[in-house]
């Protein structure tokens, strides 16, 4: 599971509350926001993590390919 610093978690909770207020014109409390954050972290976080790993791997492969194409002395 992803571990967030207390300050990071508090900031994300505020962002969730702002989102609900701005986009849905609904108020959501800190507890409900934290529960939503926990759900996103537990159920969806792995997809974002894996996508980040795949993107990094693709980038590194491209750079290694470029490196191998450099003329050798």
Buried (B, 14 or more C-beta within 10 A) or exposed (E): EEEEEEEEBBEBBEEBBEBBEEEEEEEBEEEBBBEBBEEBBEEEEEEEEEEEEEEEEEEEEEEEEEEEEEEEE
